[in-house]
Amino acid sequence: MLRPLRIAAYGLKERFGLWDQRLREEVAKKAPFLWAHGASVGEVQLTLRLLEEFRSHIPWPILLTSMTPQGLGVARGKVDIALPFPIPLGLPIRTFLRRINPRAILIAETELWPPLLWEAERRGIPVVLFNARISDGSFKR
């Protein structure tokens, strides 16, 4: 299977919000979260370094998502919960946000997904983009 397809297929049930009872209970016990996202290994490593610096100032458990199995492997054991990033469409994003109840979202680099940003804005969830460059034209769009 091609690498992009293998990555997209990883955790597919969870990415669509089809969580088993154990995962639902574990998330419900710990929510609300600070949600941090790093697309792959490099962004996850960067995110973990940032979280180390101010973890003592964060009153919530940390949930970290990644697009790749390798990124999740780096995160596991270093945050409260590591999960695959939800499919960036309306229903999976809304389901994910409802379940994790994030107080804020940290996004490494320019891993921008409009449905996530729109839903976060609608819910009043602050989003922080760090270590990213974005042109004036892209920012307007």
C-alpha positions as CSV (number, residue, x, y, z in Angstrom):
1,M,0.0,0.0,0.0
2,L,1.3,3.5,-0.8
3,R,2.6,5.4,2.3
4,P,-0.1,8.2,2.2
5,L,-2.8,5.6,2.1
6,R,-1.3,3.6,4.9
7,I,-1.0,6.7,7.0
8,A,-4.6,7.8,6.2
9,A,-5.8,4.3,7.1
10,Y,-4.1,4.2,10.5
11,G,-6.6,4.5,13.3
12,L,-9.4,5.0,10.7
13,K,-12.2,4.0,13.1
14,E,-11.0,6.4,15.7
15,R,-10.4,9.1,13.1
16,F,-14.1,8.8,12.2
17,G,-15.1,9.0,15.8
18,L,-15.9,5.3,16.1
19,W,-14.4,4.8,19.5
20,D,-14.7,1.7,21.7
21,Q,-16.2,1.9,25.1
22,R,-12.8,1.8,26.9
23,L,-11.5,4.8,24.9
24,R,-14.7,6.8,25.5
25,E,-14.5,6.2,29.2
26,E,-10.8,7.0,29.4
27,V,-11.4,10.3,27.6
28,A,-14.5,11.2,29.6
29,K,-12.6,10.6,32.9
30,K,-9.8,13.0,31.9
31,A,-11.6,15.8,29.9
32,P,-11.4,18.7,29.5
33,F,-8.0,18.7,27.8
34,L,-5.5,21.0,26.3
35,W,-5.4,19.6,22.7
36,A,-2.0,19.7,21.0
37,H,-1.5,18.6,17.4
38,G,1.7,17.8,15.5
39,A,1.3,16.3,12.0
40,S,4.2,13.9,12.2
41,V,7.3,13.0,14.2
42,G,9.1,16.4,13.9
43,E,6.1,18.4,14.8
44,V,5.2,16.0,17.7
45,Q,8.8,16.3,19.1
46,L,8.6,20.1,18.8
47,T,5.2,20.1,20.5
48,L,6.4,17.9,23.3
49,R,9.3,20.3,24.0
50,L,6.9,23.2,24.2
51,L,4.6,21.3,26.5
52,E,7.5,20.4,28.8
53,E,8.3,24.1,29.2
54,F,4.9,25.1,30.5
55,R,3.2,21.9,31.7
56,S,3.3,23.1,35.3
57,H,1.2,26.1,34.3
58,I,-1.5,24.0,32.5
59,P,-4.4,22.9,34.7
60,W,-5.8,20.3,32.2
61,P,-4.6,16.9,31.0
62,I,-2.9,17.0,27.6
63,L,-4.2,15.2,24.6
64,L,-1.9,15.1,21.6
65,T,-3.0,14.1,18.1
66,S,-0.9,13.2,15.0
67,M,-1.5,12.2,11.5
68,T,1.1,9.4,11.5
69,P,1.6,6.2,13.5
70,Q,5.2,7.3,14.1
71,G,4.1,10.6,15.5
72,L,1.7,8.9,17.9
73,G,4.5,6.5,18.9
74,V,6.7,9.4,19.9
75,A,3.8,11.0,21.9
76,R,2.6,7.9,23.8
77,G,3.6,7.9,27.4
78,K,4.6,11.6,27.3
79,V,1.1,13.0,27.4
80,D,-2.1,11.9,29.0
81,I,-3.7,10.6,25.8
82,A,-2.3,10.3,22.2
83,L,-4.9,9.8,19.4
84,P,-4.9,9.9,15.6
85,F,-6.1,13.3,14.3
86,P,-9.8,13.1,13.4
87,I,-10.9,13.1,9.8
88,P,-11.1,16.8,9.0
89,L,-14.7,17.0,8.1
90,G,-17.7,18.4,10.0
91,L,-19.1,15.5,11.9
92,P,-15.9,13.8,12.9
93,I,-14.5,17.1,14.1
94,R,-17.6,18.0,16.0
95,T,-17.7,14.6,17.6
96,F,-14.0,14.8,18.6
97,L,-14.5,18.3,20.1
98,R,-17.6,17.2,22.0
99,R,-15.8,14.2,23.5
100,I,-12.5,15.9,24.5
101,N,-14.0,19.2,25.5
102,P,-10.7,21.1,24.8
103,R,-10.1,24.4,26.7
104,A,-7.5,25.4,24.0
105,I,-5.9,23.9,20.9
106,L,-2.2,24.2,20.1
107,I,-1.2,23.5,16.5
108,A,2.4,23.0,15.4
109,E,3.5,24.4,12.0
110,T,0.8,25.2,9.5
111,E,-1.4,22.1,9.9
112,L,-4.5,24.1,9.3
113,W,-7.9,22.4,8.7
114,P,-10.7,24.8,8.1
115,P,-13.5,22.6,9.6
116,L,-11.5,22.4,12.8
117,L,-10.9,26.1,12.9
118,W,-14.5,27.0,12.1
119,E,-15.8,24.7,14.8
120,A,-13.3,25.9,17.4
121,E,-14.4,29.4,16.7
122,R,-18.1,28.5,16.9
123,R,-17.4,26.9,20.3
124,G,-15.2,29.7,21.6
125,I,-12.1,27.5,21.8
126,P,-8.8,29.4,21.5
127,V,-6.5,28.1,18.8
128,V,-2.7,28.8,19.0
129,L,-0.6,28.3,15.9
130,F,3.1,28.1,16.8
131,N,6.3,27.7,14.8
132,A,4.6,28.5,11.6
133,R,4.9,31.0,8.7
134,I,1.9,32.1,6.7
135,S,1.8,34.7,4.0
136,D,-0.6,37.7,4.2
137,G,-2.6,36.3,1.2
138,S,-2.9,32.9,2.8
139,F,-3.9,34.4,6.2
140,K,-6.7,36.4,4.5
141,R,-8.1,33.2,2.9
